[in-house]
């Protein structure tokens, strides 16, 4: 596969070997080992392949991460990160601890997710100065609706 100049779009182009579309070179990831410096598969096909491979290898990766977390250097790194975040955000730490104590004492009752009803929920603070004023959300709803992060299904 070599790149060519596509007069219809006015830029250097190349054909993807997966989808057979002729696309501008910028639609292909850079790859130093290729003759023209670009991968022979377009970005969209590459992303699709990576997603499929990710799904297939999920159990193996989960097992690897469980073993990795048992290593002393990993535990030390995680502990250091958590310590740094507690020092950086003391108001969040105080609010979380106050809520945890209230739940354990029975002053606050953990509820299902207010959006989807999942019983495995977590607390979301809109204001850390009001530690017991929380919304109960599942992980997915918490990330998507309160933090704007897309979670793959």
C-alpha positions, 0 to 999 in steps of 0.5 A, a space after each residue: 500500500 502506497 499513498 497517492 495524491 487524490 485530485 478529487 479531495 486535493 490531498 495525499 490519500 491512501 486506501 484502508 486495507 480493512 474498509 477499502 475506503 480511500 481517505 486522506 493520509 491524516 485519517 491514518 495513524 503515523 507508523 515509522 515502520 511503514 513505507 509512507 510513514 502511516 499505518 495501512 488501516 484507517 483510524 476508524 478501523 484501528 479503533 474498532 479493532 482495539 475495542 474488539 480486542 479490549 472486550 476479548 481480553 477483559 478477563 485476562 486483564 482483570 486477572 493481571 491487574 489483581 496480581 499487579 495490585 498485590 505487588 509492594 511497589 504498586 501498593 506503595 504507589 497507590 497509597 502515595 497517590 491517595 495520601 496526596 489527594 487527601 492532602 490536596 482536598 481536605 474538605 472532600 476527605 472530611 465530607 466523605 469521612 463524615 458521611 461514612 460515619 453517619 452511614 455506619 451509625 445509621 443516621 444516613 441510609 444508603 439508597 438505590 441510584 436515584 436515576 436507574 434504581 441500581 442498589 449498588 450506589 455511591 454518594 455524590 456531594 454537590 457541596 462538600 461543606 454539607 457532608 450529609 447532603 448527598 445523592 445516591 448514584 450507581 457508578 455509571 450514572 455518577 460518572 455520566 450525569 454528574 462528572 460528564 464522563 462517558 462509560 462504555 456499556 
